């Protein structure tokens, strides 16, 4: 996956993940991209643990994996912020 694909998937996954976790109002576009890219890494790791493939190109499956990782990341951040 190329650099531009990571940016697009990251932005989309970060934005959807922030909507799901209720963080959208406090995040900007750059934060969505960063959360989405880190979420793709986390999602790929989680999927490899259960025996599936991670992010493997610019497709719907990769976006869903990245969204899963973004939700995990933002949930952890929310729990840490509340303490």
N, C-alpha and C positions, 0 to 999 in steps of 0.2 A: 504494500500500500504506500503510495507516495505521500509527500509532505502535505499537499493540498487536501488529499483524502482524509488524512488524520485531522486536519483543521475542521473540515466539514463534518465528519462523523463526531468529533469532539464537541463542536458547537451544538449540534443537534442532540446528542446524548446528554450533554451537560444541562441544556435548557429543559429537556423533558424530565431529567432526574431532579432538577431543582423545582419543577412544577409538582412532581410527585411528593417530594419531601417538604414542600412549603417554603423553600428558600429563595424563590424567584425574585421577590421584591428586594432582597438584600444583595443580589448578585448582578454583576454587569456582564457584558458580552465576553470580555477576556476571561473572567472567572469561569464562565460556562465552558469555554474551550478547554481551559486547564483541567477543570473537573471532569469533563468528558474524556480527555486523553488519559488522565490518571485512572478514570473509571474503566476505560477500555483495557488497561493493563490489569486492574483488579478483576474485572469480569472475565478476562482471558485466563487468569490464574485460577479463579473459582471454577470455571468450566473445565479446565484441565484436571482439576482434582476429581471431578465427577466423570471423567473419561470422555468429554466432548472437546471439540476444537474451540479455540478462542476466536479472536478477531482475525479473519482470513481474507479480507478484501473489502471492497466498497459494495456492501449488500445489506439486506434487511437483517440477516442473522447477526452480522457484525455490529449493527446499530443496537440491536436488542441486547447483545452481550455488553456493549459499552453502557447502555442505560442501566442494566443490572449492577454493574460496577459503580456507576455514578450514584445510584441510590444507596448502595452499601457505604460508599465514601461519605456522602452527605449525612447519612444517618449517624455514622461514627462522629462526624464533626458536630452535629447537633447535640449528641449526648455529652461530648467534651465541653461544649460551650455552656450547657446548663449547669455543670458542676461548679 
